[in-house]
Amino acid sequence: MKTRVPYLHTPEALADLLDGEPAYRVEQLREWLYHHPVFETESMVNLPRSIRQRLSDSLWPFHVEIERSADGGRTRKWLFRAPDGVAIEAVLMGYPGRATLCVSSQAGCALGCTFCATGQFGFERHLQPGEIVAQVAYGQAFLRLIGMPGASDHLTNVVLMGMGEPLANYDRVREALRRIIEVMGMSARSVTVSTVGVVPGIKRLADEPWPVNLAISLHASDDHLRSKLIPLNKRYPLAEVEAAAREYFEKKRRRISLEWTMIASVNDDPGQANGLGEIARRLRAHVNLIALNPTPLSPDRPSDQATIKEFVRLVRAHGVAVTVRDTRGRTIDAACGQLRARASRLAISD
């Protein structure tokens, strides 16, 4: 039996849901889903009530289990729950004139990075393209209908940096990117795909038609430490990741971002800073630093401000641009996997 959930159909196959309705009705539904998303079908005012009622209980491929707000309303986190019980997290962050949504690509993650709450809970399943796109549509609906203080009334950036490794779910992520860019109309340059270094996926992404941004979660500048933090490094060591990143830059002419979580007494020493500076210099990459958002199953803690300041100085000495990102939403478990972890602990305690 085919699903009635619109986002789980391709935009081109929505006619399957409307049982012989004329083509313009299908186009009207497509407009609501991808260009003017709303929270409920009752708001789709130009569709007949019969169609709205038929889809009313299946508009979204998930329901909102937990919603939290922080930073004066400028950070919003959702824990969505799919019908099969898997959790999907998304975080909306508002900035002056901008709005960035961080979305998940998998329920859980199999890669086991030591500092990540998602990896600590293991892998459940890949998200479908429509489940990824629906997170984007929900963020758009929130901005249009509710809004954020000082932020844009629409998404200006989408980052695939939530739960999961996007390039380990390549084909579904590719279809989600197609819909976000070609159907929703977002600029590819406003979309970022993050990876811990799935080299074959980076190479495939370089051959796609869209010049999306590539962010590589580096977190260590030598193979010994990186393999401890990111087990996948044993399969794709730093030299291979760097070569794939260089290939991506040369094909897309999009500057690579190197993501680095600052973990106290783990990867925040001068040797790591200088190693990062050298890699970033060779790739002509931008470095994004962020203090660790502690996770419930790890003893790791964030670097202090003095250490971060010195780390930045050393990296910049290599002629590299460095941004220290805000730690947003710490009070609402905004880092990927954290709200799911809290919900799981509460369920166990109940």
Helices and strands as residue ranges (DSSP letters): G 6-8, G 11-17, H 23-34, G 41-43, H 49-55, E 63-70, G 71-73, E 75-81, E 87-95, E 98-102, E 106-108, H 117-120, E 123-126, H 129-145, E 157-160, G 166-169, H 170-178, I 179-183, G 188-190, E 191-195, H 199-206, E 213-217, H 223-229, G 231-234, H 238-252, E 257-262, H 270-283, E 286-291, H 305-316, E 322-324, G 330-332, H 338-349
